[in-house]
Amino acid sequence: MDIKYLEKLEFNKICKILEGFAITYIGKSLCTGLFPYSNKKDIEKALKQTTEASILLYRSGNPPMCEIKDITLHMKMLDESHFLNCPQLLDLANILKLSRSLKEYFFHEDFELDQFVYLTGLFNNLYTNLNIETSIFNSILDENTVSDNASFELASIRKNTHAKELEIKSKLNSLLNSKYIQEPVVTLRSGRFVIPVKNEYRSEVKGFIHDISASGSTVFIEPISVFDLNNDLNNLKNEEIIEIEKVLQKLSSLFFNIIDNLNNDLNLIGLIDFIFAKAKYSNSLNCSEPTINEDKHINFLKAWHPLLDKNIAVKNDVSIGKQYTSLIITGPNTGGKTVILKTVGLLTIMAMSGLHITAKEGSSIFVFDNIFADIGDEQSIIDSLSTFSSHITNIAKIIKSSSSNSLILIDELGSGTDPIEGANLAIAILEHFHTIGTLTISTTHYPDIKHFALMKNGFENASVEFNLDTLSPTFNFLIGVSGQSNAFIISQKLGIPEDIISKAKSLTNSNKISLEELLNTAYENKRITEIERQKVTQSSLEIENIKSKLEIDYSELINKEKEIINNAKTKARDIFISAKEDANEIINETLKTNNAKKLNELRNNINEKIDELRFNRKYNFKQRAIICSRYTD
């Protein structure tokens, strides 16, 4: 697929916007280098990855992604068994840390991994090593500092160094009260502790001069009394340097056997960042995943151009490939014809690149081997080409390179030359593409082309609605009827005198006028039909919503009824069991005694329970009736 056509359809602008959603340098590079895939399997995989990442963003928020350093040089040094410095070791540890954080982000949630078939493998393949990660961060405090805890020897050396510095400063502080001192401060020169002495007293202080101030009034002298101590301190610092090198070498060796794992992590982190950039872009525009068909057709539902403001862009249905393979879009200038053309091309490229598209769910595309676009003025001063010549040169290349599985988009086919010859040439070119089975969408102003499309099988007219009262496009796209240039009406509304308009009409072929009037009538009927269709669709949706609600309410009624019956049965059983126990007690008491008072009490208890059983049964039937009447009303 030629990158020239991708840029004509502004795919490079989409990639630039996409780059803004990526965080890592690898992710950004994948965004700017995004290119359409050539086979259905790769496209569907890329689309599913975007969909799964989009779902994950809603569920768990943004992944813990952060910028990472390019570790190409680090890997080369490790491969050659060189040890790394502090910043380089921290870079590698950060990759291990980021890999661990990404794994925790994906696997900590309690959800079915079956929903994330295409992402699970990516996150699962991230290599983590907490031991190495911890060792690096415990041993290196920042890009310039190795921790005392990096080794026992290093901690001991630094302890001795600190003690030696205190000893030197103590000796020098005892000399600072002398009249020879310029100011009472101990300082460093060439790595050795010195004191500032007034120049006129330099001979009074025995020692080594290491520096002189710019004014010459102060000399920095290392007294003989601290000479050996300074030597001891420098020896300790040399030992510290050697020990730090040993620590860095030891820490570097931890990575020798995991070079491939780190490279794999780097690539996976970049890929995950790229996939989530696509998902963020999709969510920002409320995009949807298109399906990929195999019967060579395009069907966009409520589609709009992604570079337009989503709040004001008009959404349109656009289809081609089933009943017709050539779509001819006509209508006045600035009516939105080119926008439709670019929308179809750009959304198809986006889908083939694994991006969600600005259209409703259910939209579908075919995997084209090429997408060609001849849009805009390609006049070339250098090549001495006119507008017509440059367009024809481009179309000639398209004819040579296209196949039956190509998508061709041409703006103002045949324009820039004699109208009759241009229209006939355009018809011949369109017939050629139709003959080889190529899907073609073209815009034109020529009446002959739309008349041809009206009569020819495999061709279909379309138009973008134009409001003659406001002289502005509505951008509503209608398939099945040609648009009108409305040159006379527009010119009259813009101030051209009536007599000139009448003269122009009289010069126009009467048969053509009759046909134009017929098309105008068809256009208006189509517009009215479309409005009515939308009303019917809306009514159908409302009916479906009411039906769904009634089904839910009826289900709740059945469940409530069952609950009442079960509760009544349970309560009746309990009362019956209690009454039976009382009856048994009466029988036993009768056998044991002739106490009339006791027998009478037991009989009253049984009667009360029988009355309660009757009441509950009556009450529950009444409750069922009330519930039924409420739902049926």
C-alpha positions, 0 to 999 in steps of 0.5 A: 500500500503506497504511503502517498495515498495514506497521507492523502487520506490523512492517516498520518494525522491519526498516527500523530494523535495516537502517538500522544496517547503512548508513554514509552519511546517504543510505544510512540514509535509503533504509533507513528510507524503504524501501517495497515496489515495485509491479511484478515488474521492479523487485522482481527488480532490487532482489533481484538487487542484494542478491544480488550485493552479498552475494556480493561481501561474501563475496569481497572484504569490506566496501566502503570506505564512509565517512560523507559530508557533505551537499553541497547548499549547496556545490552551490548556491554553485558553481552561483552561481559562489561560491568555497568555504571549506576544509571545503567543498572537502574535502567535495567532494574526499572524495566524489571520493576515495570514488568512486575507492576504491569503483571500485577495490574493485569492479574490482580483483578478477579475476572475471567481471563477468557475475556482477554485472550489476546492480552493474557499472553502478552502480560504473562510473558513479561519476565520478572525477577524480584531478587535482582530488582531488590538487589539493585535498588537496595545497593544503588541510591541514585545515579551517582551513589552506591549505598553503604549496604551494597557490601560489608567492605564498603560500609567499613571503608566509609566508616573509617573515612568518616572517622578520619575526616573528623580527626583531620578537621579536629586538628585543623580547627585548633589552628583556626583561632590564629591571627594568621588565618584569613577566615575560620574555615576548613576547606578542600583543595585537590582532595586534601583538607587545607586552611586559608592563611593570609599571604603575609603570614604564609611563612609562619604556617609550616606546610604545603601550599595547594592554591592561591586566591585570585586576589593573591591575599589568601594562600591555602596551606595543608599543615604538616600536622595533617599531612599523613592524615590526609594521605590516609584519607586519600588511601581510604577513598581509593579503596572506596573506588575499588570497592564500588567497582567490585559492587558494580561488577557483581551487580552487573553479573546478575544480568548476564544470564537474562539479557534475552529476557530483558530484550523481550520485556522491552519489546512487550512493554512497548507493544502493551503501551502501543495497544493501550494507546489505541484503546485510549484513542478509541475510548476518547472518541467512543469508537467501535470494533468493526467486523472483517467480512470476506464478501468484499463490501463496506458497511459503515453505520453512523460513521463520521470523520475522526478529525472532526469535532465528535460533538458536531460531526454528522453521522452517516450510513455508507455502504458499497459492495453488495448491490453495487460496486460503484458509488457516484456522489453528486451535489453542490460544492462545499456540500460534504462530498469529499468528506464522505470520500475521505471518511470511507477511505480513512476508516477502512485504513484505520480498521485494517491497522487494528484501530477502532473506528468512529462508527457504530457497532456492526460496521464492517470492512473488507481486507483490500490489497490496496487503497487508492485515492485521487483527492485534491489538486495535484497541479505540478509547476515543476513537471508542467502538469495542469490540474487535469493532467496531474489527475489523469497521471495519477489515475493512470497509475491507479489503473495499472496497479489496482486489482479486483480487491482494491478500493478506489476513491476519486474526487471530481473524476474527469474535471479540469477539461471539456465537460463532454469529453471529461464526462465520457472519459470518467464513464469509461474509467468507472466502467473499467473499474466495474468490469474488474470488480473493484469497489469505486467511490467517486464524486462528480458534478457531471450530469452525464455521469449520474445519468449513467449511474442511474441506468447501469447495473452495479452503479448507484447514485448518492448525494449529500443533502444541501439546504437551499434556504440557508445555502449550507450543507446539512452533511446528511448522506443519502444513497439511491438518489443523485444530488443537484448542483443547484447552480441557478437557485444558488446564484439567484439567492446570491444576487444574480439578476432574474433575467440572467438566470432566465436566460441561462435556463433557456440556453439549457437543453429542455430534455436535460431540465426535465430529467433534472426536475425528475431527479429533484423530485426523486431526491425530495421523495428519498429525503422524506422517506429517510425521515419517515424511516428514522421515525419508524426506527425510533418507534420500534426501539421504544416498543422494544424497550416497553416490551423488555420492561413488561417481560421483566415486570412479569418475571418479577410478578411470578417470583413474588407470587412464588415467594408468597405461596412458599411463605404461606405454606411454611407458616401453615405447616408450622401452625399445623404442627403446633396444633397437632402437638396441642391435640396430642397433649389434650389426648394425653391429659384426658387419659391422665386426668379429668381436670376440666379447666386444663382441658378447656385451656388446651382446646382454646389454644387449638381453636386460636391456631386454627383461626390464625391458619385461616386468616393467613391463608385468606391474607396471602390470597388477598396479597396475590390479588393486589400484586396481580392487579398492580401489574395488569393495570 
